[in-house]
């Protein structure tokens, strides 16, 4: 494996558990363990799966002049209502650029006197530079480099984690809390990226392996690799940055308008004032030329990323951005962008696979009902 | 049983060459979710892409190991692609080829040589 790849703190644990390590976002990551992608996926939906997501970026925004000034400055980086997020709550956000494209998607939490932000691994150095540039007047932008991040996902995640950390049972979806475990401080959120109930747990590097082993000792819990993480999030209709969303896609095209709260829209209390506002507010009012949709191939052949989509003509009307097999759906599934005229659920299209046009139907997303504990 | 460096196995049954993929290949592919088989009576030349296999991870091909004519395909794989993982060297054969001369099989690896290749 290339020498410039970074190793996770739990590298030895992954290898010991049969993890097949592959390069991902500059890290050596387990793509699967001995059970394989299919079993890992189904286990997560039936019980609980443990994911090492320590490659993601954890950042603290520590106010210099009060929480509100930092929240407002952070808000000026994205079309999201940051100020309304109550202490102990987390929200999904996205950094936009001046042309209304997406620089990254992220989670941020109000932790009382500061904000805690989790960003994608591949974007983290750019995000930290971007935040440092935009926010340094009002807060210190502090990358958290001494903590790993574990995700425990699935309907039995609460039962498994509550045996170690009883306080998690009282948390609701998108709550955050700092809870003790064996003298350590765990930063826990009730969230994840699988469509299942579950938790993300930031833990100091010194205790990360002990916590991972304690979780893997619970009868419900199996280690899960990146392969199943991808199929789980695809079934849940969640975007993967760099594939389904990037600097060329706007949040409105991506169907992420739910992440743009009223306060930031035209007529709202703090309308606009974020990069790309002109385009994004215009698109909210009058629509877009293309939209992200779910897609269900009629046959069994998966339609993967970059499959061209056709509506009877020689010129494609869209393209798949994520596609594969959905183990819980039991069929191939995909997401992609199509011209708005073809975006209604039920629209029949063709996807070109190995030179052949195969039928595919525009579908509602998520493909799999989410089970967040609201 | 004979083996190719592309991780196919070949065995002779009633004068026909039966082709499948090895356990090593099935493990490397991961869970197979789709198999596209050739048409019966297709004339194949060594190296032709004759079967498409899609796993949860990626698509890959089976290349024709010999020249000949496809005379049977295993339709069970279309309905149950997971057979490739469950029984790669038995129930999950892919196709049967009629060849001019069965002695072409002599050039392929035997089991010991193949095991050495995959370590």
Interface residues (C-beta under 8 A of the other chain):
Chain A: X31 X32 X36 X37 X38 X39 X41 X227 X231 X300 X301 X302 X304 X324 X325 X327 X332 X354
Chain B: X30 X31 X33 X34 X36 X52 X54 X56 X57 X58 X59 X78 X81 X85
